[in-house]
Amino acid sequence: MCLHALKKMKLGFIGAGKVAQAMAQGIINAGEITAKNIIASAPRSKIDNIFLEHIAKNGIKTTHSNSEVVKFADIVILAVKPNVMPIILPEIAPEVSKKNLILSFALGVTLRNIEKALPMHTRVARVMPNIAMHIGQGTSVYCLGNSVRPTDPKLIRNLMGAVGYVEELQDESLMDCVTALSGSGPAYCFMILESLVDGAVMMGMSRAQAMRLAANTLIGAAAMCLKGNYENGSMGSLKGDVCSPGGCTARSVFVLEKMGLRAALIAAVEASTLRSKEIYKESLGRPGYMMDSNDNQSYSSRSSLLDVGEEAENEFKAEAINADGENSLRTRNKEPALLPVYSVPDHFNRA
Ligand SMILES: NC(=O)c1ccc[n+]([C@@H]2O[C@H](COP(=O)([O-])OP(=O)(O)OC[C@H]3O[C@@H](n4cnc5c(N)ncnc54)[C@H](OP(=O)(O)O)[C@@H]3O)[C@@H](O)[C@H]2O)c1
């Protein structure tokens, strides 16, 4: 598998929100896949879909049909919120074939649960990217499903590598921690930067200049960590090099220690990891979510995927299959909505 193979691929996004837009922009900028070979879907809404309109500006094909994305694309990225996964997995299952590599960006939803909802031997991987893909500086981690082809890891590395740094994770249980660290991480960095800028502004510097200095300082410090031998995560000696005895940095570092910067960041990663696990559990508790035997829920049949509860009806506000028999997508802000009625394809009944 060479990079050239990626250029021939067609890429599809189910969901056209922030992360899909960041990835689409990054991959087009990288010149790896052209816009005409990319498609994105999102629900119809009153003013059509702002996200779709935005993504279409790049020349990307757009649709309100998730099935169309699966038919068009070799690589299908599930870029929807975790609570939408129970809707889209059964919706796309009848269209998924061996040509598709399914990459789920959804936090908390396990490979096992995705695989169970799709035809047997579907090529699935979980990927946790981050928003910096937009400028080709993302950080992505992927976990492989049971049925990937030997060439798929390289394909994923080429795809996600085109928009930043990528590495494989063997232990899927750490995916929640990845979500908390590199998935949520840009938000922590933005807060840190903003605070440093505020500090400099308070001391009389212009916001623009403070921003340039703070951001480049963060980039430089991070680059030093990556270049040096700091794989054990202990950067005390680097910090020591900046702190002269009796100097300014030693004083400010003491303030940061006293005010609990480290504890705050450690607790932030812990909180996000736990929330990621919670979201997964909440999804499992929802009527219609696919269950597996390890989930300790009272209903475990695959057909429970197709159960339609009142809660799901209200929450997901899915549209009925429209008059043309075409699957239409969930519509936001619409009055009483119905969930689509599906027949159970044979592959749903596998053990
Ligand atoms: N944002 C990040 O930095 C980030 C980083 C790593 C991973 N992720 C993961 O990526 C996923 C997407 O996150 P996001 O931030 O991009 O969310 P988002 O901005 O809310 O985008 C979600 C997209 O899914 C669409 N959608 C909703 N229901 C749908 C359906 N039935 N069929 C097709 N599309 C549907 C939404 O359309 P409407 O807006 O019209 O509802 C929207 O376009 C999440 O699972 C998240 O955990 C996000």
Ligand as a Chemical Component Dictionary entry (heavy atoms), coordinates in Angstrom:
data_LIG
# 
_chem_comp.id                   LIG 
_chem_comp.type                 NON-POLYMER 
_chem_comp.pdbx_formal_charge   0 
_chem_comp.three_letter_code    LIG 
# 
loop_
_chem_comp_atom.comp_id 
_chem_comp_atom.atom_id 
_chem_comp_atom.alt_atom_id 
_chem_comp_atom.type_symbol 
_chem_comp_atom.charge 
_chem_comp_atom.model_Cartn_x 
_chem_comp_atom.model_Cartn_y 
_chem_comp_atom.model_Cartn_z 
_chem_comp_atom.pdbx_ordinal 
LIG N1  N1  N 0  -15.115 18.150 18.044 1  
LIG C1  C1  C 0  -13.977 17.570 18.372 2  
LIG O1  O1  O 0  -12.970 18.243 18.664 3  
LIG C2  C2  C 0  -13.863 16.063 18.351 4  
LIG C3  C3  C 0  -12.609 15.470 18.541 5  
LIG C4  C4  C 0  -12.503 14.091 18.499 6  
LIG C5  C5  C 0  -13.632 13.299 18.287 7  
LIG N2  N2  N 1  -14.839 13.887 18.126 8  
LIG C6  C6  C 0  -16.005 13.009 17.912 9  
LIG O2  O2  O 0  -16.514 13.254 16.613 10 
LIG C7  C7  C 0  -17.931 13.092 16.619 11 
LIG C8  C8  C 0  -18.553 14.342 15.997 12 
LIG O3  O3  O 0  -18.212 15.454 16.805 13 
LIG P1  P1  P 0  -18.424 16.947 16.281 14 
LIG O4  O4  O 0  -17.780 17.828 17.292 15 
LIG O5  O5  O -1 -18.046 17.049 14.853 16 
LIG O6  O6  O 0  -20.024 17.064 16.442 17 
LIG P2  P2  P 0  -21.008 18.073 15.680 18 
LIG O7  O7  O 0  -20.263 19.310 15.304 19 
LIG O8  O8  O 0  -22.224 18.190 16.523 20 
LIG O9  O9  O 0  -21.356 17.282 14.334 21 
LIG C9  C9  C 0  -22.187 16.150 14.298 22 
LIG C10 C10 C 0  -22.767 16.049 12.897 23 
LIG O10 O10 O 0  -23.595 14.886 12.840 24 
LIG C11 C11 C 0  -24.796 15.254 12.163 25 
LIG N3  N3  N 0  -25.877 14.325 12.412 26 
LIG C12 C12 C 0  -26.779 14.304 13.437 27 
LIG N4  N4  N 0  -27.646 13.280 13.257 28 
LIG C13 C13 C 0  -27.283 12.655 12.110 29 
LIG C14 C14 C 0  -27.787 11.535 11.389 30 
LIG N5  N5  N 0  -28.821 10.829 11.812 31 
LIG N6  N6  N 0  -27.166 11.193 10.231 32 
LIG C15 C15 C 0  -26.096 11.902 9.779  33 
LIG N7  N7  N 0  -25.584 12.944 10.415 34 
LIG C16 C16 C 0  -26.162 13.328 11.572 35 
LIG C17 C17 C 0  -25.042 16.647 12.668 36 
LIG O11 O11 O 0  -26.007 17.321 11.917 37 
LIG P3  P3  P 0  -26.912 18.453 12.675 38 
LIG O12 O12 O 0  -25.947 19.467 13.175 39 
LIG O13 O13 O 0  -27.793 18.944 11.614 40 
LIG O14 O14 O 0  -27.615 17.741 13.793 41 
LIG C18 C18 C 0  -23.640 17.242 12.501 42 
LIG O15 O15 O 0  -23.407 17.567 11.160 43 
LIG C19 C19 C 0  -18.367 12.888 18.073 44 
LIG O16 O16 O 0  -18.675 11.534 18.299 45 
LIG C20 C20 C 0  -17.151 13.288 18.884 46 
LIG O17 O17 O 0  -17.009 12.492 20.018 47 
LIG C21 C21 C 0  -14.986 15.262 18.148 48 
# 
loop_
_chem_comp_bond.comp_id 
_chem_comp_bond.atom_id_1 
_chem_comp_bond.atom_id_2 
_chem_comp_bond.value_order 
_chem_comp_bond.pdbx_ordinal 
LIG N1  C1  SING 1  
LIG C1  O1  DOUB 2  
LIG C1  C2  SING 3  
LIG C2  C3  SING 4  
LIG C2  C21 DOUB 5  
LIG C3  C4  DOUB 6  
LIG C4  C5  SING 7  
LIG C5  N2  DOUB 8  
LIG N2  C6  SING 9  
LIG N2  C21 SING 10 
LIG C6  O2  SING 11 
LIG C6  C20 SING 12 
LIG O2  C7  SING 13 
LIG C7  C8  SING 14 
LIG C7  C19 SING 15 
LIG C8  O3  SING 16 
LIG O3  P1  SING 17 
LIG P1  O4  DOUB 18 
LIG P1  O5  SING 19 
LIG P1  O6  SING 20 
LIG O6  P2  SING 21 
LIG P2  O7  DOUB 22 
LIG P2  O8  SING 23 
LIG P2  O9  SING 24 
LIG O9  C9  SING 25 
LIG C9  C10 SING 26 
LIG C10 O10 SING 27 
LIG C10 C18 SING 28 
LIG O10 C11 SING 29 
LIG C11 N3  SING 30 
LIG C11 C17 SING 31 
LIG N3  C12 SING 32 
LIG N3  C16 SING 33 
LIG C12 N4  DOUB 34 
LIG N4  C13 SING 35 
LIG C13 C14 SING 36 
LIG C13 C16 DOUB 37 
LIG C14 N5  SING 38 
LIG C14 N6  DOUB 39 
LIG N6  C15 SING 40 
LIG C15 N7  DOUB 41 
LIG N7  C16 SING 42 
LIG C17 O11 SING 43 
LIG C17 C18 SING 44 
LIG O11 P3  SING 45 
LIG P3  O12 DOUB 46 
LIG P3  O13 SING 47 
LIG P3  O14 SING 48 
LIG C18 O15 SING 49 
LIG C19 O16 SING 50 
LIG C19 C20 SING 51 
LIG C20 O17 SING 52 
# 
